[in-house]
Amino acid sequence: MINIAVLVSGGGTNLQALIDAQGKVLQHGTIKLVISSKPDVYALHRAEKAGIEHCVIAKRDYSTQEEFSNALLQQLQSYQIDMIVLAGYLSILDETIIRAYPNRIINIHPSLIPSFCGKGYYGLKVHEAAVHYGVKVTGATVHIVNEIPDGGKILLQKAVDILPTDTPETLQQRVMEEAEWILLPQATEMIAKEIEGK
């Protein structure tokens, strides 16, 4: 069983999907640590309720990216973390973390990459763009994290139809329910099983 850290920045609905998947879809890994980029987010309450160790490491508390990355890495290593899952995490990880965990960091993105991804596309902005462009299908993608935002190898994708009545908010909710909460535990298990087999 490998040790997983989940990095969050908000409500933690994807974190909850992972917590609920433990022992079911997620069988080769256990969530050992939740790290938030912001204090007072609901994701921290979810971690506490589930009895998972949690902390806040905020970029603004460090004077350089290097100091922030070193603090993050130190925390991950102190919990003997094998794999990182970004679940609505809004800080960009630099090469310090990416090199320490090659092919062991995954991210969920709320579109079908390569559409509506990369710098500036996060959260509701992705769904606003999809509705604005009038595309008929969107979805979610889980990918490996590398130095390019949303540029790593795609692991899983799931399509979600856009309805004529959709607003960015209703679309966001449906993409979470129909794609994100299903894909993220599956992809986490995929990589956890691979790491454990090494």
C-alpha positions in Angstrom: 0.0 0.0 0.0 1.6 3.3 -1.1 1.2 6.6 0.7 -0.7 9.3 -1.2 -0.8 13.1 -0.6 -3.7 15.1 -1.9 -3.1 18.8 -2.6 -6.2 21.0 -2.5 -7.2 24.7 -2.6 -10.9 24.8 -2.1 -14.0 22.8 -1.2 -12.5 19.4 -1.7 -15.2 17.6 -3.6 -12.6 15.6 -5.5 -10.8 14.9 -2.3 -14.1 13.5 -0.9 -14.4 11.3 -4.0 -10.9 9.9 -3.2 -11.7 9.4 0.5 -14.9 7.6 -0.4 -13.0 5.4 -3.0 -10.5 4.1 -0.4 -10.8 0.3 0.0 -13.2 0.2 -3.1 -11.8 1.6 -6.3 -8.6 2.8 -4.6 -7.0 -0.4 -3.3 -3.3 0.1 -3.7 -2.9 3.4 -2.0 -4.0 5.2 1.2 -4.4 9.0 1.7 -1.8 9.8 4.3 -1.7 13.6 4.0 -3.8 16.5 2.7 -2.0 19.8 2.0 -4.0 23.0 1.3 -2.6 26.1 -0.4 -5.0 28.2 1.6 -6.2 28.2 5.2 -9.9 27.8 6.2 -11.0 25.8 3.1 -13.6 23.1 3.4 -11.3 20.5 2.1 -9.4 20.6 5.4 -12.6 19.9 7.3 -13.2 16.9 5.0 -9.7 15.6 5.8 -10.2 16.1 9.6 -13.6 14.3 9.5 -11.9 11.4 7.7 -9.0 11.3 10.3 -6.4 12.2 7.7 -3.4 14.4 8.7 -3.6 17.8 7.1 -1.8 21.1 7.0 -1.6 24.4 5.1 1.5 25.4 3.1 0.7 28.7 1.4 2.9 30.2 -1.2 2.4 33.7 0.1 4.1 32.7 3.4 7.4 32.2 1.6 9.6 34.9 -0.1 10.6 32.7 -3.0 9.2 29.9 -5.1 12.3 27.9 -4.1 11.5 28.3 -0.3 7.9 27.3 -0.9 8.9 24.2 -2.9 11.4 23.1 -0.3 8.9 23.4 2.5 6.4 21.4 0.5 8.9 18.7 -0.4 10.1 18.5 3.2 6.5 17.9 4.4 5.9 15.3 1.7 9.1 13.4 2.6 8.4 13.5 6.3 5.2 11.5 5.6 7.0 9.2 3.2 4.7 10.1 0.4 5.0 8.0 -2.8 2.4 9.8 -5.0 0.8 13.2 -5.2 -2.8 13.9 -6.4 -3.7 17.5 -7.3 -7.4 17.8 -6.6 -8.4 21.4 -7.4 -4.9 22.6 -6.4 -4.3 26.1 -7.7 -0.6 26.6 -7.2 1.8 25.5 -9.9 4.4 22.9 -8.8 8.0 23.6 -10.0 10.7 21.2 -11.1 11.8 20.6 -7.4 8.6 18.7 -6.7 8.2 17.3 -10.3 11.7 15.8 -10.3 11.3 14.3 -6.8 8.1 12.6 -8.0 8.6 11.7 -11.7 5.4 10.3 -13.2 4.0 10.1 -9.7 1.9 13.3 -9.7 -1.5 13.4 -11.3 -4.0 16.2 -11.9 -7.7 16.4 -12.8 -8.6 19.1 -15.3 -12.3 19.9 -16.0 -12.1 19.7 -19.8 -11.1 17.3 -22.6 -7.4 18.3 -23.0 -6.2 19.8 -25.3 -9.3 22.0 -25.2 -9.6 24.8 -22.6 -6.4 24.0 -20.8 -3.0 25.5 -19.9 -2.2 28.8 -18.2 -5.3 30.7 -17.0 -7.8 27.9 -17.5 -8.9 26.6 -14.0 -12.1 26.2 -12.1 -15.2 28.0 -13.5 -13.1 29.7 -16.2 -12.9 26.4 -18.1 -16.7 26.0 -18.1 -17.3 29.6 -19.0 -15.0 29.1 -22.1 -16.8 25.9 -23.1 -20.2 27.6 -22.9 -19.0 30.7 -24.6 -17.5 28.8 -27.5 -20.7 26.8 -27.9 -19.0 23.4 -27.9 -21.4 20.5 -27.6 -19.2 18.2 -25.6 -16.8 18.8 -22.7 -15.6 16.5 -19.9 -12.6 15.9 -17.6 -9.1 14.7 -18.1 -6.6 13.1 -15.6 -3.0 13.5 -16.6 0.5 13.1 -15.4 2.0 16.5 -14.2 5.1 17.7 -15.9 6.7 21.2 -16.2 4.1 22.3 -18.7 0.7 23.3 -17.2 -1.8 20.6 -18.3 0.9 19.2 -20.7 1.6 15.8 -19.2 0.6 12.4 -20.5 -3.2 11.8 -20.5 -4.3 8.9 -18.4 -8.1 9.0 -18.6 -10.8 11.1 -20.1 -14.6 11.1 -19.9 -16.9 13.2 -22.1 -19.9 15.1 -20.8 -22.6 16.6 -23.1 -23.3 20.3 -22.9 -27.0 21.0 -22.7 -28.6 24.0 -24.4 -29.7 25.3 -21.0 -26.3 24.9 -19.3 -24.7 27.8 -17.5 -21.0 27.5 -16.5 -22.2 26.7 -12.9 -24.6 23.8 -13.9 -22.0 22.5 -16.3 -19.3 22.6 -13.6 -21.5 20.5 -11.3 -22.3 17.9 -14.0 -18.7 17.5 -15.1 -17.8 16.9 -11.5 -20.5 14.3 -10.9 -20.3 12.5 -14.3 -16.6 12.7 -14.9 -14.2 14.1 -12.2 -15.4 12.1 -9.2 -15.3 8.8 -11.3 -12.0 9.4 -13.1 -9.8 10.7 -10.3 -10.1 7.6 -8.1 -9.6 5.3 -11.1 -6.5 7.1 -12.3 -5.1 7.3 -8.7 -5.5 3.5 -8.4 -3.9 3.0 -11.8 -0.7 4.9 -10.8 -0.7 3.6 -7.2 -0.8 0.0 -8.5 2.0 0.8 -10.9 4.2 2.3 -8.2 3.5 -0.6 -5.8 4.5 -3.1 -8.5 8.0 -1.4 -8.9 
